[in-house]
Amino acid sequence: AECLRHSWFEVDAPWSEPLPLPVLAGAVDVHERGVLRQEVAARVVRELSAGPLSCGGAVFSALAELGAGVASAAGEGAEACTPFGVHFYLQDAKYGRYVVAGGGEASCDGAQLHFTVGKDPGRDQRRMQFVSEFVDEHRFYLRDAKFGRYVQPQGGQACKNGVELQFHAGKDSGPDAVRMQFVREADADGKFYLKDAKFGRYVHPRGGQADNNEVALVFWSGKDSGSDCTRMQFMAEYEVSHVAERLQQMGLQVAILDLIACAFSDPDESALDCINLCLLAEGCTDAAEEQLDRNLWKVFQAAGEDHSGTLGAAQFEQVLDGSLMAIGDTFSPPPSEGNSSCQRLRTALDLDPELTASEVVRHIAQGGREITVEALKDFVVARRTRPRARDTTTIVGGEGWKFEGP
């Protein structure tokens, strides 16, 4: 891991006492969580970006304001904890039976997982729901939504066929953590196989079919990919709530909400189904700014910029007029649209079609003869984040909150 290359971990360091293994593991975990947060924030930005020069606009402004409001309510020095629910029922793809703990809920260690007809949609529905606690974009722990117990192989390892799945308190986050982790192997129509991340064994009904209640779930090598493959497949019936529901309304898919719930949750697990919304807002803002910077540089490079970060005002005016050159693939629309390169750039810059190229350049350059990357960035950000009076919809809200945007 990158963090282990720091001089603090060198063998010939001035201090002689070796680092305790829990401290070392904690450092690696903090680093991995930081990387995951960056990756998830970047993915959120990609999903919500309106175009190559999108800087998030009102969506991220609303998210940032809500995060700041939560932080203010939490008080100085306190961690902002915002309810964020992403739960799902796990359902057999062939017969439609649901997975549940033996006895109806995972209230004790050793409770086995089996199939049953129907689900509990009432106030105690969490007893039949699960949470995916992701380690990266592929591997995850499977956790009970009510008591927080984790699914793991009986005996701790799925090292042979027929090992049953059980609930147990706590998870293994050490060197052999993969023994308790799962991977989804996607198939058509939202169906998927559930696989052990260490040995590669698949989860399926004991006996091969979930055609009765009380059929247990077991690990088995190999999968059925033939005409009866649904007997080994699952479907996830999701329920999102609180801020997660509002992010879904903004356009985020459930798979990303799952990653957000893990990456920005309390690492000490003191508050289940909560995230630090302030960190999410900050991460998205940073990722959106990085994306904007990259694409602005592409504009300058395509216009013949000499790596000084400046472009002649007259030269940029020719770019907007379409008389100088063609913008590359960064702004290319589908072939059917047939837009010229200058039209694509004007659209990306969110320009009023009635403004002439000289008027735009005069506004950006403020009477000067050059346009810098910073000046163009300020112009784009101002265009993207300005309030609009028409076509507004609520983006993020809640009790006492209402933010409007395009």
N, C-alpha and C positions, 0 to 999 in steps of 0.2 A: 504494500500500500504506500501511496505517496507520502503520507504523514510520517511513516517510519524512517524516511530518509533524513529527517530533521536531525541536526547535530545533537539535540538533546538526548537522542537515543543511541549515540555512538558508544562503543565499548570502552574507548580510552577517554571518556569524559572525566572531568575533574572529580566528580563524585563517584564513589565506589559502590554504593549500595545498588543492587539490581532492582529494576522496577517490578513490583508485584504483578502477576499475570492479570488480575482483575483491572488494574490501572491501564495496562497495555491494551486489553480488550476494550475497555471503555474509550480509549483514544481512537482506536480503529472504528468503533461504532459511531462516534461523533463525526469522524471524517466521512464515513459511508452515508450517514444521514444528511450531511451537508451536500454531498454530491447528488444524492437522490432529490433533495429539495431543488437544486439548480436544474436538474433534468426535468422535473415535473413542472416547474415554473416556465421553463422554455417551451414545454409541450402545450401548456395552457395558452401561452401567447400565440403559438402557431395555430391553435384551434380557433382562437377568437379574433385573430388579425383580419382586418377587412381588406388588406392589400399589401403590396411590397413595402410601402412607406407608412403602414399603419403603426401608430405608437400606442395603441390601446384605446385612445379616445375616452369617451364618457364611460365605457365599461370599466376600465382600470381606474379611472378617476373615482367612480362610485365605490369600487372595491377598496381603494386606498382610504377614502373618507370613512367608510364603514370600519375598516381596520383601525384607523386613528380614533374613532369614536369608542370602539371596544377597549382600546388601550387606555383612553382617558377614564372610562368607567371603572376599569380595573384598579386604577391608582398608580402612582409612581412606584416603580420597582416591582410591580406585580405582573405575573404572566397573564396575558389576555387569553381567556379560554372561551371559545365560541362553540355552541352546540352544532354538530355536523354529523348527521346520520346517513350512513350508506349501508343498509342491511339487505339481505336477500334470503329467500327460501331456496333450498336446494332440492330440485325435483328430478325424478327419474324421467328420461325422455321418452320411454316406450309406454309405460302404464300410467304415468302422471302421479305416482305416489311421491310423498315428501319425506325428506330425511329428518329424523328427530332423535333425541336422546332417549335411551331406555328409561321408562318411568315418566316420560313426558317433558323432562327438563334436565339440564346438565348441572344439577345442584350438588353433585358429589363426584370425586375422582373415580375413574373406572367405568363410568356410564358408557355403554356401548351405543353405537349409531345403528339405526335400522330404519326401514321404510314403513310408512303408514299412509292410509287414505286420508286426504283432506289436510287442511292447514288451519291454524288458529288465527283468524283475522281480528280478534278482539284485543282487549287491553293487555293481555298477557302474550301477545304475539311474538315478543322477543325470545321467548323460550324455544321457538322453532326456527329462529333466524340466525344467520351467520354473518361474519365480517371477514373480508380478506385483508390481512395485514401484510402488505407487500414489503419485501426486502429490496427488490429492484423491480424492473418493469416486467419480470416474468415469474420469479419465485415469491411465494407468500405463505404465511401461516394462516390456518383456518380457525377462526375463533367463534365461540358461542356468543351471541349478542346480548344475552341476559346476565350471565354470571362471569363471562370473560374467560372461561376455560378453553384450552386449546385442544384441537384434534391431533392425535398422534397414534402411531401403531402400537398395538398391545405389546408390551415388552420393550418398547422404545425404538425398534428397527423393523422396517418392512423387508427383511432379509430373506424371506421365504414366502411361498404361496400360502394363502389361507389366513394370514395375520389379520385380525379384526381391528377396526378403528374405534378408539375410545377418547373420551374427554379427560383431560387432566389439567390441574392448575399450573400455571407457569409455562414458560417455553425455554428451550435450549438456545441461547444466543452465543454459545462458544464455538470452538473449532468444528464440532460435529452438528452444528445447528441445522444443516440441510436434512438431517434425518426426520425432522418434524415439519418440513416444508413441502409445498405442493406446486405443481405447474398445471396450467390449463392448456390442453391441446385442442385448439378450435376446429370445428367442423361446420357444416352448412347450417343455415337457419338458426344461428345462435346456440346450437348444441355443441357440447364439448366433452372430451374425456378428462378425467381428473387423475393426475399421475403423481406418484411419489418422486420427489426431487432428487433423492439419493440413489435409489436402486432402479428407478424407472418402472416400477410396477404400477399397474392401473387399479383404480378403485372400481369395483362392480359388485352386484348382488351375489351373496353366497348362493351357489347353485346355478348362477347365470341369468336368473330372471327375477325382477321385483314384482312377481305376480301375486304375492300375498303380503299381508301385514306381518310385521315382526321379522322380515327377512333382513339379516345382518349385512353390513357393508364390509368387504374384505379386500385385501391387496392380492393381485394376481399378475403374473408375467404375461405380456402380450395383450393384444386387443382384438376385438372383432370389427373388421372394417368392411364386412360384407353386407348382404341384404338385411341382416338382423342386427346391424351395428348399434341401433338405438337402445338395445338392452343394456349396453355398457356406457351409455352416454347420459349426460345431465343437462339440465337447463337451470338458469338462475333467474328467479322472479324478484326483481329489485323493488325496494321501497326507499326513497330518499326523503329527507326531512330537513327542516331548519335552513341554514345557509346553503347546504348541498342542493336543496331543491331549487333555490334561486340561481345558483350557478348552472344547474341543468337548464333552467329557462333561458339563461344567457347563451346557451349553445354547447355546453360541455357534455361529452358522453359519459356514461356511467363508469366506463373503464378508467377514465381520467379522474373522476370523483373518488374512485377507490384509491388511486395513487395519492391524491391530495390528503385523504383521510389518514394514510399511513405516514407520509413524509412530514406533515405539519401537525401531527398529534403530539401529545405529551410523551416524551421518551421514557418517563418514569411510570407511565400508565396509571397515574393517579386520577385521571379523569377520562373515562371511556367515552367515545363518541363526541369528542371535542377536538378542535384544532386551534392553533395560534393563527388567527386570521391576519394579524399584523405582519407576521413573517411571510405569509402567502402574498399579501399585497405588495410588500417590499420586493419579494422575489420576482413577481410578475412585472413590476415597474422596471427593475434592473434588466430583466430578460427582454422586455419590449424595447428598452432604450438601446440595448446591444443590437437587436435586430434592425432597428431604424438606422443606427450608425453604419452597419454593414451595407445596407441597401443604398444609403446616401453616397457612400464611397463608390458604389457601382455606377451611380449617375455621373459622378465626376470623372471616373476612369473612362466611361464610354464617351464622354465629351472631350477627351484628350487632355485631362488634367495632368500636370507634371509632378504629382506626388507632393506638392507644397501645400495642398489643402485649399487652394484658391483657384478661381476660374474667372476669366474676364467677363464683365457684365455684358459686353457686346456679344461675346462668344456664347454665353448662356441664352441670350435673347435669340440667337440663331437656332439654338437647340430647340427652344420652345416653338419657334416658327416652323421647324422641320426642314430648314434649309441647310443645316450643317451636316448632320449624320443621323443614323438610325440607332435607337436604343436597343440594347441586346435583349436576351431572353428574360431578364428580370421583370420586364413589364409586358411580356407577350401575352395576349389574350388567346382564347380558342380561335382557330383559323376562321371559323364562321363569322366572327365579329368584324374582321377586316379593318380594324383601326390602324391608322398610321402611327409611327413611333412617337411623334410629338403629341398626338391625341392621347396615347397611352400614358405618357409622362404627365400631361396636364391632369388626367384623371387621377393618377397616383398622388399628385401634389394637391388634389382636391381644389382645383382652380375653378373660379367662375368662368364659364365658357365665353362670356361677353367681355372679359378682360383681355386686352391685347398683351402680347409678349413684352412689349416695352413697359407697360404699366406694372406687370408682375415683377420684372427685373428691377424697376425703379423702387418698388416697395421693399424688395429683399435687400438690395444694395444700399438703400437709404441715401441715394445720391452719389454713392461712390462708384468707382470703376471696376471693382472686383467683388466677387461673391465668395465667401468662405463656406466651408462645410458647416461651421457653427451657425452662421447666419441662415443658411438654408434649413438647418435642423430647427432653429427657433421658429422659422416661418411655418414649417410643417406641423410642429407641435401646437402652435397657436391655432392653426386651421383645424387640427383634429380634435382639440379639446375645447374649442369655443362652444358655448351653449347655442342650441337651435330652438326656435320657437315652434317649429312644426314637426309633425311625425314623431312625437315623443312617446316612449313607453317606459314603464318602470323597470329598472334593471336590477337593483338590489334594494330590498326593503325589509320591513319587519316592524315590530312595535316601536313606534317613535322614529322610524327611519323612512325616508322616501327620496330616492335620487332619480333624476330624469336624464335621459340622453337620447341621441339619435338612434 
